[in-house]
């Protein structure tokens, strides 16, 4: 049987957890598949046995590209379906489990398990910065411990859902519906400063191919942006900014994932 774990990531957190869960559970013949790279051919997939979806929480909800993927992937042969939603900010762990349940229920499919797991917060468009290196190390340790707990549930195919006080109110508080409606064109606030050296890494790491180089400078297409901030965080010159919010803030990449693993 072909087990599959699908992930969506900007700076590597979801990919790292996908790899760790597959290793911890010791899922045989398991493919780890990028949702972004395969959204155009989602209907060609019909995974069997254990099927997982790992992604960040956006505005207390499921990223638009993951939502679209869940709505279209064939799951009739799956015997155990789980999601793992990664959050950074306290109070940001909500919305995803009941949203995933509802998407699948409408298709006559049951979600068997759902988990929230805290990772390093990289969404620096609000009032906070990336945590310090020392704090990041503590969070990575907590993440490792939660992965072991999650892996135990998956290994035994146990039905389980994490509880969150933000599960239903969170998407309302954070304006999830508005986010989903406008996210593809939210890239209009990105720009490059004078540090840009035309290396093109921003184009390579954009998971949805929403960037091109125009006369050596990045140009956002406003077609498929997910607001994952991969272009901003992974620019080696810190030349990409988002409005006036990010100019004095730090950048982040999961230290256990190579930059090349994030290339599209």
C-alpha positions, 0 to 999 in steps of 0.5 A: 500500500502507498502511504503519503504525507502531503505538506505545504511550507514556506520556510521549512517547518512543515517539511521538517515535521513531515520528515520527522513523523514519517521517520518516527512512525516508520511508515513503510513505502511512504512518499512525502509530497509537496502540495504546492508542487502538485496542486495542478495535478492533485486529481492524479493522486489516490493514496492508500492506507495512511494519508497525512496533511501537514501545513501551517495555520494561517489566520486561524485556518487552513491555507488556501492552497491546502484547502483547494488540495483537500477539496480535490484529492481522491481519498477513497482508498485511505484507511487513516487520514490525519492533519497536523497544523503548525502554529507559532503565536499563542492563540493561533492554534484553531480553526483547522481541525473543524475546517478539515473535517467539514471539507471531507464530510462534504465529500463523504470522507472522515478525518481520523485525527487532527493535531496542533503543534507549536513551531517557530513563528515566522509571521512577522507582519503583525506586532512581533519579531522572530524569536531569539535563537535561544527561544527557537531552540526551546521551541524546536525541542517542544516540537520534537516532543509533540511529534513523538506524541503524534507519531504514537497516535498515527502508528496505532491509527487512533482516532484523536483530535486536539482541543483548542479554545480558538477552534471556532472563534479563532477564524472570526477573530483573525478574519480568516474569510477575508484572508482567504478571499484576498490572499492571492493578491496580497503580494502587492505590498512586497518590494525590494530594497537596494540590497537586491543582487538579482540572485533569483533565490526568491523565485526558486523558493516561492512554492506557488511560482508567483514570482519572476525576475524582471530586469534582474528584480523580483516581480510578484504576479498576484496570481497564487500568493499564499502569504507564506513569506518564503521570498522575504525570509529566504532572501540572502540579502534581506532585500525583500520587505513587506510594506513598512512592517518588516524593515527592522525584523529578523528572518527565519529558515528552519535550521534542519532543512536545506535551502535547496529542499525549498526550491520549487 
